[in-house]
């Protein structure tokens, strides 16, 4: 694969590190592009820790992947992450042709809090005239930040991600002037499920995991998108083999959404 590290920007933000992956295919012009946002509670993760994941997306979707190294909390609380993600997406739209990409076939993808960011981006581009996003691939996304959902309660002590860790990440991320005690009152750029209007957004593939605290968060967002007339595939995996197969299905949906857009 051809891989290149760059520092990009748009408007006042000029120092966003990205890593660009070109798929190992013969045809290298007018390729679809995926803006990829890594997970990690808005506080951990970087280009290196998600290098393999970004490669997989580029190969499976036969698309250019731009992995974005946004600023992290607690040093850089909300909305710094969203500002970086949005600036990077606008840079992608402006420089798509230069990269060998098609500016009319841009998708977003990310896992967990990367899924949160990826859900916010289509709303921003719809409302602000940004690059048209034609598909959103949301891996177990955090969309409502509602810790009273059954999956959070049932998996409060789950391995890897539990409610204490989730609470800590959110405390680091949210600025002091935002009260998260009522998750339905959060701004949509923090909790995309709170958007007043979800119509006109691109098709979505939402993958969730049965024993993940975020399971019902993804399911709820799928319901909200469907109610707004958005095409959604929701895939909940229960076991490790099924999860591997679910990833294949999600990547296949991304490829289909980009190459038939």
C-alpha positions in Angstrom: 0.0 0.0 0.0 1.0 3.6 -0.5 0.9 5.4 2.8 1.7 9.0 3.5 1.7 11.1 6.7 0.7 14.7 6.3 -0.3 17.7 8.4 -3.4 19.3 7.0 -5.9 22.0 8.0 -8.8 24.2 7.0 -9.6 27.7 8.0 -7.9 28.6 11.3 -6.9 25.0 12.1 -3.7 24.2 10.2 -1.9 21.5 12.2 -4.0 18.3 12.1 -1.9 15.2 11.5 -3.4 12.6 9.1 -2.3 9.4 7.6 -3.4 8.6 4.1 -3.8 5.1 2.7 -4.2 4.2 -0.9 -5.7 0.8 -1.6 -3.5 -1.7 -3.4 -5.5 -1.8 -6.6 -4.5 -1.0 -10.2 -7.0 1.8 -10.7 -5.8 4.8 -8.7 -8.0 7.7 -9.9 -11.4 8.8 -8.9 -11.4 6.6 -5.9 -13.9 7.0 -3.1 -12.5 8.4 0.1 -13.1 7.5 3.8 -12.5 9.9 6.6 -11.6 7.7 9.5 -11.9 8.7 13.1 -10.4 6.4 15.8 -12.0 5.5 19.1 -10.6 5.8 22.6 -13.0 7.9 24.7 -11.8 11.1 23.0 -8.7 10.7 25.2 -6.6 7.9 23.9 -5.7 6.4 20.5 -3.7 7.8 17.6 -2.6 7.1 14.0 -0.3 4.3 15.1 -2.7 2.4 17.3 -5.3 2.4 14.5 -2.9 1.8 11.6 -4.0 -1.8 11.0 -7.7 -0.8 11.2 -7.3 2.0 8.7 -5.4 -0.4 6.3 -8.3 -2.9 6.6 -10.8 -0.2 5.6 -8.8 0.9 2.6 -8.3 -2.6 1.3 -11.8 -3.8 1.9 -13.6 -0.7 0.6 -11.1 -0.1 -2.2 -11.0 3.4 -1.1 -8.5 6.1 0.0 -8.6 6.3 3.8 -7.6 9.5 5.6 -7.1 8.7 9.3 -7.4 11.8 11.4 -5.3 12.4 14.5 -7.6 14.8 16.3 -6.7 16.6 19.6 -7.4 14.6 22.8 -9.0 15.3 26.1 -8.5 16.2 28.9 -6.0 18.7 27.6 -8.3 19.5 24.7 -11.9 19.1 25.7 -15.0 19.4 23.5 -15.3 20.9 21.0 -11.6 20.6 20.0 -12.1 17.1 18.7 -15.1 18.0 16.6 -13.3 21.1 15.3 -10.3 19.0 14.1 -12.5 16.3 12.6 -14.6 18.9 10.7 -11.6 20.8 9.5 -10.0 17.5 8.3 -13.2 16.6 6.5 -13.4 19.9 4.7 -9.7 19.5 3.7 -10.5 16.1 2.3 -13.4 17.6 0.2 -11.1 20.4 -1.1 -8.2 18.1 -1.9 -10.0 14.9 -3.0 -9.0 15.2 -6.7 -5.3 15.9 -5.7 -5.3 12.6 -3.7 -6.8 10.7 -6.7 -10.2 10.7 -5.1 -13.7 11.5 -6.1 -15.1 14.5 -4.1 -18.7 13.2 -4.6 -18.0 9.9 -2.9 -16.8 10.6 0.6 -17.7 8.4 3.6 -17.1 8.7 7.3 -16.2 5.8 9.6 -15.1 5.3 13.2 -15.5 3.1 16.3 -16.9 4.0 19.7 -16.2 7.7 20.2 -14.9 7.6 16.6 -18.4 6.5 15.8 -19.6 9.5 17.7 -17.5 11.8 15.6 -18.5 10.0 12.4 -22.2 10.5 13.3 -21.6 14.3 13.9 -19.8 14.9 10.6 -22.8 14.2 8.2 -25.0 16.5 10.3 -22.4 19.3 10.1 -21.9 18.9 6.3 -25.7 18.8 5.7 -26.2 22.0 7.8 -23.1 23.9 6.7 -22.6 23.1 3.1 -19.6 21.0 3.6 -18.3 18.1 1.5 -21.2 15.7 0.7 -21.0 12.5 2.7 -22.6 9.6 1.0 -22.2 6.9 3.7 -21.6 6.6 7.4 -20.1 3.4 8.9 -20.6 3.6 12.7 -18.9 0.9 14.8 -20.6 0.6 18.2 -21.0 4.4 18.3 -21.6 6.6 21.3 -24.4 8.8 20.1 -26.7 9.7 23.1 -24.3 9.5 26.1 -27.2 8.1 28.1 -25.8 5.9 30.8 -29.2 4.8 31.9 -29.7 2.6 28.8 -30.2 -1.1 29.6 -27.0 -2.2 27.9 -25.0 0.2 30.1 -26.7 -1.0 33.3 -26.4 -4.7 32.3 -22.7 -4.3 31.4 -21.7 -1.8 34.0 -18.7 -4.0 35.0 -17.9 -5.3 31.5 -14.2 -6.0 30.6 -12.3 -3.3 28.6 -15.1 -0.7 28.7 -17.2 -0.3 31.9 -19.4 2.5 33.2 -16.6 3.9 35.4 -14.3 4.3 32.4 -17.1 5.8 30.4 -17.9 8.3 33.1 -14.2 9.3 33.3 -13.9 9.8 29.6 -17.0 11.9 29.4 -15.8 14.0 32.4 -12.5 14.7 30.7 -14.2 15.5 27.4 -17.1 17.7 28.4 -16.3 21.3 29.2 -17.4 22.7 32.6 -20.2 24.8 31.1 -22.0 21.7 29.8 -24.2 19.7 32.2 -24.5 16.0 31.2 -27.0 15.1 33.9 -29.7 15.3 31.2 -28.3 13.5 28.1 -31.3 14.6 26.0 -30.3 18.3 26.5 -26.7 17.9 25.2 -25.7 19.7 21.9 -25.9 17.4 18.8 -22.1 18.0 18.2 -21.6 16.2 21.5 -24.5 13.7 21.4 -25.6 13.4 17.8 -28.7 11.5 18.8 -30.0 14.8 20.2 -30.2 16.5 16.8 -33.6 18.1 16.2 -33.6 16.9 12.6 -32.0 13.7 11.4 -33.5 13.8 7.9 -31.4 14.1 4.8 -28.4 12.2 6.3 -26.6 9.6 4.2 -27.2 5.8 4.6 -25.7 4.3 7.7 -24.4 0.9 8.7 -24.3 0.6 12.5 -22.5 -2.3 14.1 -23.0 -3.1 17.8 -21.8 -5.8 20.2 -24.2 -7.8 22.4 -22.2 -7.4 25.7 -21.0 -3.8 25.1 -22.4 -1.0 27.2 -22.8 1.0 24.0 -25.1 -1.6 22.3 -28.4 0.2 22.9 -26.8 3.5 22.1 -26.2 2.3 18.5 -29.6 0.7 18.3 -31.4 3.9 19.5 -29.6 5.9 16.9 -30.6 3.5 14.2 -34.2 3.8 15.3 -34.0 7.6 15.2 -32.4 7.6 11.7 -35.1 5.2 10.4 -37.8 7.4 11.8 -36.3 10.4 9.9 -36.3 8.4 6.7 -32.6 7.5 6.6 -31.6 4.1 5.2 -30.0 2.1 8.1 -28.5 -1.3 8.5 -28.2 -2.4 12.2 -26.0 -5.4 12.9 -25.6 -6.7 16.5 -23.0 -9.4 17.0 -23.0 -11.7 20.0 -19.8 -13.7 19.9 -16.3 -13.4 18.6 -16.7 -15.3 15.3 -19.9 -13.4 14.7 -18.2 -10.1 15.4 -15.5 -10.9 12.9 -18.2 -11.7 10.3 -20.0 -8.5 11.3 -16.9 -6.5 10.5 -16.7 -8.1 7.1 -20.4 -7.2 6.6 -19.8 -3.6 7.7 -16.8 -3.2 5.3 -18.8 -4.7 2.5 -21.6 -2.2 3.2 -19.0 0.6 3.1 -17.6 -0.6 -0.2 -21.2 -0.9 -1.7 -22.1 2.5 -0.4 -19.1 4.1 -2.0 -18.9 2.3 -5.3 -22.6 2.5 -6.0 -23.1 6.0 -4.7 
